[in-house]
Amino acid sequence: MSKTTTSSKMLRPMTLGAIEAAARADGDAQPLSASDLKRMKRTPQAKIIRRALALTQQEFSVRYHIPLGTLRDWEQGRAQPDRPTQAYLKIIACEPERVERLLNQRTLIPNRAVMEK
């Protein structure tokens, strides 16, 4: 077996213009047009987050207190999460363990009657 070696003298970084020219020359990798982008279906954010956490729909639903039917509707594009829910999903994406821990604490909000005594 022969080994291929590459010296730093052989490597020449491409300019941005050269990179774009090479990409446009590749017939199989043409840039998407505005109409192409419009036709494409976006993967719902909830599905991306759930998959990144390697959870099933059932596990994600239980762990983050989201109704399973609602999660399925989001993932299948039948419904969109509202703005507060989108923010909640972003927090889950950034701090999944912390959100789970906070949601599963026994006492989330102190009893007001106890506080007033």
Secondary structure, DSSP 8 states (H G I E B T S, - for coil): -------TTT-----HHHHHHHHHH-TTS----HHHHHHS----HHHHHHHHTT--HHHHHHHTT--HHHHHHHHTTS----HHHHHHHHHHHH-HHHHHHHHT-S-SS--HHHHH-
